[in-house]
Amino acid sequence: MADAGKLRGPHPLRPRVATGYCADLAMTSYAAIDFGTSNSAVCIGDSAAASATLVALEGDRETLPTAVFFNADEHSVAFGRQAIAEYQAGYGGRLMRSLKSLLGSELINETTIIEGQPVAYRDIISRFLNHLKRTGEAQAGGELSRVVLGRPVHFVDDNPERDQLAEITLREIAEAVGFRDVCFQYEPIAAALDYERALTKDAVVLVADIGGGTSDFSVVRLGPGRARNLDRSGDVLANGGIHIAGTDFDQYLSLRSAMTCLGLGAPGRNGKQVPSQIYFELSTWHQINFLYARKALADAQTLDIFYDQPVHHQRMMKVLREREGHRIAGLVEDAKVQVADGGRARLDLDFIEDGLGIDIDGDLLARAIDAAIGKIVQTAIATVEDAGLDASAIDAVYFTGGSTGIRALRAAISAAFDNADTVMGDPFASVARGLGVYAQRLFRS
């Protein structure tokens, strides 16, 4: 983690006006997009507006689940909650989630089969980003050709080349859907800019932005006097991040709950536990679809010889044949949200077998993600150390991102900085608002 907090390349708070970044500042309207692993949000503004405003992306909702459903029955494409609803209603087709996780991965240049035709994964991201753009344009009443896109501190951990490739790919996709000037800003810094608007005095703040795909941290000097400056490079003391967050928590909780109902950890005929790899894939959103392919189903069927209790293999095969993997993943995610801050939830798997299910509570969630929390806390500590500070120098820890709703995670980070105030931001919109603050200052400068 020694290099986790080091910035690479042009500083994110300094406008980049070459090589296609923000080259044309004369145009009027702009967008700021938080393209998230689990949820996305958009701000829009123009040169006459005092500030950027959040866009209603679905009804009156200002956030949109990052989901696309290719409806084979209706030959249509749905986004967000509508995508999930159509899938859950039983329409045939393909549900795609965690699209951001594809950036920087080897899958980004691969294709998948949709309605019998190969479709590139980058084209699926393009469709979603285009939907955000068009929805913003409908509210703006005109074309949006300038954009600030949020990005995690690390798309890919410990691999600068793939990390840079992920940003390049996202910029190419943004340009392909019609954005002519594309800028990037680190998501935790965007959250800091949103938080700064409420400050009445200077403070050294650790921003903890923990969403669906990454846990990102920034140590930033904030205050009302500093907010007037466009170039904030001297105020950003360190950035750090790790590619562990909400979708990983979903997987770990699924492995401790739903997958045990399907046989994970059960004894096999040879005295060893049954093969586990298929359960890891079945609990990972962007891997589930691969298990439905004909060869994958045939390979899964051959595993029956390893099971001491045939019912476990039968349950797993039913899930695969009836393509219920995403349904299980969605139920696990819902249960995680219900128990994140206490309480209990029943993971009901009656659709697999009558009476099948498991009770989940906050303690089970905490045990499932304990190791992940430890790595996230160490990343936060390393980021502060990279700033040349110790924990006592942090005045406030500002939490944003959907995963900060998990009590055990907040408590662990707060304990590492026990002299700091704990401040909860908007878990789903702070980054988008902060990107809007940055875009407004940048494009009106």
N, C-alpha and C positions, 0 to 999 in steps of 0.2 A: 504493500500500500504506500510505499515511500513516494511514488510519483502520482498518486491518485489525485492530488489537488492541483497539479501543475496545469497552467493554461498553455494551449498550443495554438500557434498561428496568430492572426490578427485578433486584437482584443475585442470581445463581443460588445463592449459598450462604446466602441469607436466606430462611426459609420464607415462602411466599406464601399467605396464608390468606383471600384475598378472591377474588371473581369466579370461583369454582369451583375454586380451587387449594387442596387440602389443607384443606378447610373442616371436615371431621369427623375429629378425631384420636382419637376414643374407641373406634373399631373395632379389632379385634385384629390380623388378618393383613394383610400388605402384600406388594407385589411391586416389584422393580426390574428394568427391562427395557432391555437394550441392543439396540435394533432397528437392526441394521447393514445396510449396503448389500450385503455379501457373506455375513456370518454374524451370527446373533443369539444372545443368551444371557439367562438369567433367574435372578435371585436371589429367594428368598422368606424371610420371617421373621415373627415375631409379638412381642407385647409381653413374652412370657416368655423369648424366646430371647436369648442373649448376642450373637449376630451373625446376619446373613443367610447363607443357604446357596445354592449353585448348584443348579439343577434339572437332572436328567438329562432332556434333551429328546428324545433319539432313542437307544434302547437305553441304554448307559451313557455316551453322549456328552453333554457339557455345553454344546456349541455346536450350532447348527442352521443349515445354509445357508439364506439367505433366498431360498427358491425355492418356487413353487407350480406344480403340474402339474394341469391339468384334463384328465383321462383320458376321451377321447370314447368309447373302446371299452368301458370299464367303467362309464362315467357316474359317476365318482368324482373326488375331489380329494385329492391327496397333497402333502405338505410336506417340505422339506429334502432329505436324501439320497435318501429314497424317491421324491420328485418327480423328481429327476435320473435315478435308476435306471430308473424307468418310461419316461421319455422316451428314454433311451439304449437301452432294450430294444425300442423300435420301436412302442410303443403310439401310436395316433393321439391328437391333442389339442394343447394349448397349454402350453408351459413359460414361466413368467414369473419373471424374476430382476431384481436391482437395483431392487427395488420402492421403496426409499427415495429413489432418484433422481427419482421422480415428484413427491415433495413439493416444492412451490414452482415446479413446471413447469406449462406450459399444459395438459399432458396430464391433470393430476389430476382435472379435471372432465369429461374426455372418456370415451367408452365404447369397448370393443373387442368383437368378435364371438367368442363362445365357444359351440360347439355350436349355431350358428345364432341365438343370442340375444345382444343387447347387454348387456354387463356393464360397470359403471363401474369405472374404475381404483381409485378410493378404496374400492370394495367388495372388490377383490382384496386391498388392504392390510388391510382390516378382517378378512377371513378369516384372513390370516396372524397378525395380532395376537391374534385370538380363539383361534387354535390355541395360541399361547404362553400365553395366560391360562388356558385349560382344562387344559393340561399342568401348569402351576404349581399350579392348584387341586387336581388329582388327587394331587400330592405333598403339598400343604399339608393336605389333608383337609377343605377348606372353601372358602368364597368369598373371593376376593381383590378387594376393592373400592377399595383405595388403591394408587397406583403412582407411582414416580419413573421417568420416561422419560429416557434419554439423548438428547442432541441435539448436532449439530456446532456449532462456533462460528458457521459460516455454512452454512445450507442452500443459499443462493444467494449468490454473490459480488457485491458492489457493488450490491445491490438490497435495501435494508432492508425495503421494503414486501412484496416476495415472500418474503423470509426470514421475516418475521413471519407471513405467510399460511401458510407451511409449518408453523410451530409450531402455529398455530390449527387447521389441518387435522388434524394428528396428534392434538391434544387432542380434537377432535371425534370422530375415529375411536376413540380410547381410551374416550371416554364412551359411544359407540354400542355397544361390546362389553361394557359393564357396569362400567367403572371409574368410581366416583363422585367420587373425589378424585384429581386429576392434577397432579403436579409435574414440573418439568423441571430437569435439571442438565447443564451442559456436559460432554461426554465426556472431554476431557483433564483437567478438574478431578476427575472421578470416578476416573480413573486415578491422579491424584496422591494421592487419599485412600487408594487401595489400597496404593500405594508407601509412604505415610507410616507404615503399621503396622510396617514393618521398620526404620525409622530409630531410631537411638539418640542422635542429636544434631540440632540445627537445621541446615537447609540451604536454599539458594535453588536451586530445581529448575526446569529447563525440561522440561516434559512434551511429548513428541512422540507424538501419537496419529494414526497414519497407517493408515487402513483401506481399505475398498473405494471410498468415495465422496469423502471429504474428508481433507485433511491439517490437523490442528488442533494448536495450541500454546498452552500456558499457562505463565506464570512465576509460581511459587507459593512462598511461605515454608512449609516443612514442618518438623515436629519433634514429639517425644513430648509436650512441654508444650502445644503448640498443638492437638494432636489432640482434647483434651477439649472444645474450644469448638465449639458448633453454628454460630454466626455467624463465618465465616472471611473475611468481606469484606475485612478489613484485610490478609489474607495473600495474596490474589490480586492480583498486581501488574499483570498484563496477559493478555489473550487475543487470539489471532489465528488465522486459518485461510484456507485456499484450497480451492476445489472441484476439486482434482486429487489423485488417489490410485489405488488398485489397479485399478479398472475402466478408468481412463484408460491405465494401464500395459498392460493387456490389449489395448486398442485399438491403442496405438502398436506393441506387439510384433506384433500380427496384421498391421498394415500393412507391417511390415518382413519378414514371413515368409509366412504363409498367403496373404495377398492378392496377394503377388507371384507366387505359383503360379497364381493366377486371372487374372493379367494386369495388375495395378497397376504402373504405371511402364513398361509395354511400349510400343514405338512404334506409332502408329496409321498409317492409310493416308495421312493428310495431313501426315505428318512430325512431328506433335505426339504427345504421349502420349495413350493412350486416356482417356476420361472417368473421373474418379476418384471422384466423389461417391458412386456406388453402393457402392464399396469401403469408404468411411468408414461408411456406414450398415450394411453387412454385418458390420463389426467392432465395432459398438456394440450391446450386449445389448438395450436397450429399443427399438432401432430395427429389429431384425431382422424381427420379425413383420410389420411394415408392407410389407416387400419381397415377402411371399407373396400379397398381395392381387392380384386379377385384373388391375386396371389397372397396378399396379406391375410385374407380370410382363410385360405387353404393352409397357410403356415400356422395360423392360430388353432385350426382344427387339429393339427398334428400334436399339439401340446397335451391332448387329453391323456396320453400315456403317463404323464408326470403327476397327475392329480390322484390323491388318495380318496378324496371325496368328489365324485363326479358332478355333484350339484354345482360346485364352484365353477367348473369349466362350462357347464351348461348355461349358467347365468351370464358368464362372460361372452359366450358365443351368441346368446340372444341379444345382448347389447350391441355387438358388432353387426350381426345380420340385420337387425332392425334399426341400425344407425341411431342409437340412443346416447352416444358418447357426449355430444354437446348438451343434451338435456341434463345428463348427470352433472356435467361441469357447471351448467347454469344454476342447478339446485345447490351445489356446493358453494358457489359464489354467493348466492342468496343467504345461505346459512351462515357463512362467514360474516356478512354484513349484520345479520340479526344478533350474533353473539359478540361482535367486535367490542362493544362497550359494556358487556355483561348480558345476562339472560341465557336462555336456552332455545334450541331449535330442533325440530325433528326432520331428519333427512329421509323423506318418504320415497321408497323405491318400489312401491306396489306395482308399477308398470312392468317391472321385471318379474316379480313373484309376490303373490299375496302375502302381506304382513312383513315384507322385507324392508328394513330401514335401520337407522341408527340415530341415537340422541347425540347432539353436539352442544357443548357449552364453551364459555370463554376459556376455561382451563384446558380443554382439549385443543382449542385453537392455539393457545399460548405454547403448549408442549410441541405442537406440530411445527411451529415456526420459530422455536427458541434458538436454534442454531443460526437461522437466517437473521434474526434480530441481533444476535451477537456480532455478526459480520457488518450489519448496517451501523451499529453503534461504533464499532472500531473505525469505520469509514468516516463518521462524523468527527471522532476524536482526531484522526489523522488529518482531516481537513483543517481543523483549528490549529494543529501543530504546524501544518504547512504555512499557516498565516503568521507563524512566529509567536503565537499566543498560547497561554494555558487556559484551562476551563474557566478560571475565575475572571478572565477578561471579557467573557461573553455577557452582555447585558440582557439579551433576550433570545429565546429560541422560538422562531416563527414556523409553525407547522402549516403545511398546505399539501394538497394531494389526497385522493380518496383513501389511501391506506393509512393515513394518520388518524383515521377513526378507530383504529385498533388500540385499545387501552394499554395492552402490554407493551406495544411498540413505543407509544408516547412515553410511558413510564420509564422505560429503559433509557431512552435518549435524554429525558429530563434529569434522570438520576446522574448521568455523566456530567451534567452542567447544572448542579443543584443550586448555584447562586444566581442563576439567570431566571428572569421572568419567563413564563410559558404563555405563548399567545397562539390562539387558533385562528387561522385565516379561513376563507371560503375554500373548502377542500377541492371543489371542482372548477372554480372560476377565477381564483387568484392569479394563476399564471396567465390566463387569457387577458384579464384586466391589465396586468403588468406589461404584457406584450403590447397592449393598446397604448399604455402610457409611453413606452419607448417609441412606438411607431409614430405617435402624435408629435413627440419632441423631434424625432429624426426627420420626418417628412415635412414638418413645418419650419424647420431650421433654415 
